Amino acid sequence: MPVHVHDHALPGVGRRYELTGADGDHVVVVVHGSGRRDLHLRRAGDDDAAATAVLTEREADALAAILAEGRP
């Protein structure tokens, strides 16, 4: 099944990316021009974030490596 990521510009901030999982949960990443990344997890049918994390660019790179390869 293909994975769909929706993205759009946030003027003055950066870009917003949203991935919807098969269970309907959402992963939202806001990439700021400064390099900061905001990670928001939302449950299906809920408008409020269940969890939020603020990551530096280096922390986001480490998390991406873990998710992609299973190791930092």
C-alpha distances in whole Angstrom, upper triangle without the diagonal:
4,7,9,13,16,19,23,26,29,32,34,32,29,25,23,19,17,13,12,11,9,13,14,16,16,17,20,22,25,26,30,32,34,31,31,27,27,24,23,21,21,20,19,22,24,25,27,25,25,26,27,28,30,29,31,30,30,29,26,26,26,24,21,22,22,18,18,20,21,25,27
4,6,10,13,16,19,23,25,29,31,29,26,22,20,16,14,11,11,11,10,14,14,16,15,16,18,19,22,23,27,29,31,28,28,25,24,22,22,20,20,20,19,22,23,24,26,24,25,25,26,26,28,27,29,27,28,27,23,23,25,22,19,21,21,17,16,19,21,24,26
4,7,10,13,17,20,22,26,28,25,22,19,16,13,11,8,8,8,9,12,12,13,12,12,14,15,18,20,23,25,27,25,24,21,21,18,18,17,17,17,16,19,21,21,23,21,22,22,22,23,24,23,25,24,25,24,20,20,22,19,16,18,19,15,15,18,19,22,23
4,6,10,13,17,19,23,25,23,20,16,14,10,8,6,7,9,10,13,12,13,11,11,12,14,16,18,21,23,26,23,23,20,19,17,17,16,16,17,16,18,19,19,21,20,21,21,21,22,23,23,25,23,25,24,20,21,23,20,17,20,21,17,17,20,22,24,25
4,6,10,13,16,19,21,19,16,12,10,6,5,5,7,10,13,15,13,13,10,10,10,10,13,14,18,20,22,20,20,16,16,14,14,14,15,16,16,18,19,18,19,18,19,19,19,19,20,20,22,20,22,21,17,18,21,18,15,19,19,16,16,20,21,23,24
4,7,11,13,16,19,17,14,10,8,6,5,7,9,12,15,17,14,14,11,11,9,11,12,13,16,19,21,20,19,16,16,15,14,15,15,17,16,17,18,17,18,17,20,20,19,20,20,20,22,21,23,23,19,20,23,20,18,21,22,19,19,23,25,26,26
4,7,10,13,15,13,11,7,5,4,6,9,12,15,18,20,17,16,13,12,9,9,9,11,13,15,18,17,17,14,14,14,14,16,16,19,19,20,20,18,19,18,20,20,18,19,19,19,20,19,22,21,18,19,22,20,18,21,22,20,20,24,25,27,26
4,7,9,12,11,9,6,6,7,9,12,15,18,21,23,20,19,15,14,12,11,10,11,12,14,17,17,17,15,15,15,16,18,18,21,21,21,21,18,20,19,22,21,20,20,19,20,21,19,23,23,19,21,24,22,20,24,25,23,23,27,28,30,28
4,6,9,8,6,4,6,9,12,15,18,22,25,26,23,22,18,17,13,12,10,10,10,11,15,15,15,14,15,16,17,19,20,23,23,24,23,20,21,20,23,23,20,20,19,19,20,18,22,22,19,21,24,23,21,25,26,25,25,28,30,31,29
4,6,5,5,5,7,10,13,17,19,23,26,27,24,22,18,17,13,12,9,9,9,10,13,14,14,13,13,15,16,19,19,23,23,23,22,19,19,18,22,21,18,19,17,18,18,18,22,22,19,21,24,23,22,26,27,25,26,30,31,31,29
4,5,6,8,10,14,17,20,23,26,30,31,27,26,22,21,17,15,12,12,10,10,13,15,15,16,16,18,19,22,23,26,27,27,25,22,22,22,25,24,21,21,19,20,20,20,23,24,22,24,27,26,25,28,30,29,29,33,34,34,32
4,6,9,12,16,19,22,25,28,32,32,29,27,24,22,18,16,12,11,9,8,11,13,14,15,15,18,19,23,24,28,29,29,27,23,23,22,26,24,21,21,18,19,18,18,22,23,21,23,26,25,25,28,30,29,30,33,34,34,31
4,7,9,13,16,19,22,25,29,29,27,24,21,18,15,12,8,8,5,6,9,10,10,11,11,14,16,19,21,25,26,26,24,21,20,19,22,21,17,17,14,15,15,15,19,19,17,20,22,22,21,25,26,25,26,29,30,30,28
4,7,10,14,17,20,23,27,28,25,23,19,17,13,10,7,6,4,5,9,9,10,10,11,14,15,19,20,24,25,26,24,21,21,19,22,21,18,17,15,15,14,13,17,18,15,17,20,20,19,22,24,23,23,27,28,28,26
4,7,10,13,17,20,23,24,22,20,16,14,11,8,6,5,7,8,11,11,11,10,11,12,14,17,18,21,22,23,22,19,19,18,21,19,17,16,15,15,15,14,18,18,15,17,20,18,17,21,22,21,21,25,26,26,25
4,7,10,13,16,20,21,18,16,12,11,7,6,4,6,9,11,14,13,12,10,9,10,11,13,14,18,18,19,18,16,16,15,18,17,14,15,14,15,16,15,18,18,15,17,20,18,16,20,21,19,20,24,25,26,24
4,7,10,13,17,18,15,14,10,8,6,5,6,8,11,14,16,15,14,11,10,10,10,12,13,16,17,18,18,16,16,15,17,16,14,15,15,15,17,15,18,17,14,16,18,16,14,18,19,16,17,21,22,23,22
4,7,10,13,14,12,10,7,6,4,6,9,11,15,17,20,18,16,13,12,10,9,10,10,13,13,15,14,13,14,13,15,15,14,15,16,17,19,18,21,19,16,18,20,17,15,19,19,16,17,21,22,24,23
4,6,10,11,9,8,6,5,6,9,12,14,18,20,22,20,19,15,14,11,11,10,10,12,12,14,15,15,16,14,15,15,15,16,18,18,20,19,21,20,16,18,19,16,14,18,18,14,15,19,20,22,22
4,7,8,6,6,5,6,9,12,15,17,21,24,26,23,22,18,17,14,12,10,9,10,9,12,13,13,15,14,14,15,16,18,20,21,23,23,25,23,19,21,22,19,17,20,20,16,18,21,21,24,24
4,5,5,5,6,8,11,14,17,20,23,26,28,25,24,20,18,15,13,11,10,10,9,12,14,15,16,15,15,16,17,19,21,22,24,24,25,23,20,21,22,18,17,20,18,15,16,19,19,22,23
4,5,7,9,12,15,18,21,24,27,30,32,29,27,24,22,19,17,14,13,12,10,13,15,17,19,18,17,19,20,22,25,25,28,28,29,26,23,25,25,21,20,22,21,17,18,21,21,24,26
4,6,9,12,15,18,22,24,28,31,32,30,28,24,22,18,16,13,11,9,7,11,13,15,17,16,15,17,19,21,24,25,28,28,29,27,24,26,26,22,21,24,22,18,20,23,22,25,27
4,6,10,13,16,19,22,25,29,30,28,26,22,20,17,14,11,9,7,5,8,10,12,14,14,13,16,18,20,23,24,27,27,29,26,23,25,26,22,21,24,23,19,21,24,24,27,28
4,7,10,13,17,20,23,26,27,25,23,19,17,13,11,8,6,5,4,8,9,11,12,10,10,12,14,16,19,21,24,24,26,23,20,23,23,19,19,22,20,17,19,22,22,24,25
4,6,10,13,16,19,23,24,22,20,16,14,11,8,6,5,6,7,10,10,10,11,9,10,11,12,14,17,18,21,21,23,21,18,20,21,17,17,20,19,16,18,21,21,23,23
4,7,10,13,16,20,21,18,16,12,10,7,6,5,7,9,10,13,12,12,12,9,10,10,10,11,13,14,17,17,19,17,14,16,17,14,13,17,16,13,16,19,19,20,20
4,7,10,13,16,18,16,14,10,8,6,5,6,8,11,13,14,13,12,12,9,11,11,9,11,12,13,16,16,18,16,13,16,17,14,14,18,18,15,17,21,21,22,21
4,6,10,13,14,12,10,7,6,5,6,9,11,15,16,18,17,15,14,12,14,12,10,10,10,10,12,12,15,13,10,13,15,12,12,16,16,14,16,19,20,21,19
4,6,10,11,10,8,6,5,7,8,12,14,17,19,20,18,16,15,13,16,14,11,11,10,10,12,12,15,14,11,14,17,15,14,18,19,18,19,22,23,23,21
4,7,8,7,6,5,7,9,12,15,17,21,22,24,22,20,19,17,19,17,14,12,10,10,10,9,13,13,10,12,15,14,14,17,19,18,19,22,23,23,20
4,5,5,5,6,8,11,14,17,20,23,25,26,24,22,20,18,21,19,15,14,11,11,10,10,13,14,12,14,17,17,17,20,21,21,22,25,26,25,23
4,5,7,9,12,15,18,21,23,27,29,30,28,25,24,22,25,22,19,17,14,13,12,11,14,16,14,15,19,19,18,21,23,23,24,26,28,27,24
4,6,9,12,15,18,22,24,28,30,31,29,26,25,23,25,22,18,16,12,11,9,9,12,14,13,15,17,18,18,21,23,23,24,26,27,26,23
4,6,10,13,16,20,22,26,28,30,28,26,24,21,23,20,17,14,11,9,7,5,9,10,9,11,14,14,14,17,19,19,20,22,23,22,19
4,7,10,13,17,20,23,26,27,25,23,21,18,20,17,13,11,7,6,5,6,9,9,9,11,13,13,14,17,18,18,20,22,23,22,19
4,6,10,13,16,20,22,24,22,20,18,15,17,14,10,8,6,5,6,7,10,9,7,10,12,11,12,15,16,16,17,20,20,20,17
4,7,10,13,17,19,21,18,16,14,11,13,11,7,6,5,6,9,10,13,11,9,13,14,13,14,17,17,16,19,21,21,21,19
4,7,10,14,16,18,16,15,13,10,11,8,6,5,6,8,11,12,14,11,9,13,14,11,12,16,15,14,17,19,19,19,18
4,7,10,13,15,12,11,9,6,7,6,4,7,9,11,14,16,18,15,13,16,17,14,15,18,18,16,19,22,21,22,21
4,7,10,12,10,10,9,5,6,5,6,9,12,14,17,18,20,17,15,18,18,15,16,19,17,15,18,21,20,21,21
4,7,8,6,7,6,5,5,7,9,12,15,17,21,22,24,21,19,22,22,18,19,22,21,18,21,24,23,25,25
4,6,5,8,8,7,7,10,12,15,19,21,24,25,27,24,22,24,24,21,21,24,22,20,22,25,24,26,27
4,6,8,10,10,10,13,16,19,22,24,27,28,29,26,24,27,27,23,23,26,25,21,24,27,26,28,29
4,7,9,11,11,15,17,20,23,26,29,30,32,29,27,29,30,26,26,29,28,25,27,30,29,32,32
4,6,8,8,12,14,18,20,23,27,28,30,27,25,28,28,25,25,29,27,25,27,30,29,31,31
4,7,9,12,13,17,19,22,25,26,29,26,24,27,28,25,25,29,28,25,28,31,30,32,31
4,6,9,10,14,16,19,23,24,27,24,22,26,26,23,24,27,26,24,27,30,29,30,30
4,5,7,10,13,16,20,21,23,20,19,22,23,19,20,24,23,21,24,26,25,26,26
4,7,11,14,17,20,22,24,20,19,22,22,19,20,23,22,20,23,25,24,25,25
4,7,10,13,17,19,20,17,16,19,19,16,18,21,19,18,21,23,22,22,22
4,7,10,14,16,17,14,13,17,17,14,16,19,18,17,20,23,22,22,21
4,6,10,13,14,11,10,14,14,12,14,17,16,16,19,21,20,20,18
4,7,10,12,9,9,13,13,12,14,17,17,17,20,22,21,20,18
4,6,8,6,6,9,10,9,11,14,14,15,17,19,19,18,15
4,5,5,6,9,10,11,12,14,15,16,18,20,20,18,15
4,6,5,6,9,10,10,12,14,15,16,18,19,17,14
4,5,5,6,9,10,11,13,14,15,16,17,15,11
4,5,5,6,9,10,11,12,14,15,15,13,10
4,5,5,6,9,10,10,12,14,14,13,11
4,5,5,6,9,10,10,12,13,11,9
4,5,5,6,9,10,10,10,8,5
4,5,5,6,9,10,9,9,7
4,5,5,6,8,9,9,8
4,5,5,6,7,6,5
4,6,5,4,4,5
4,6,6,8,9
4,6,8,9
4,5,8
4,7
4
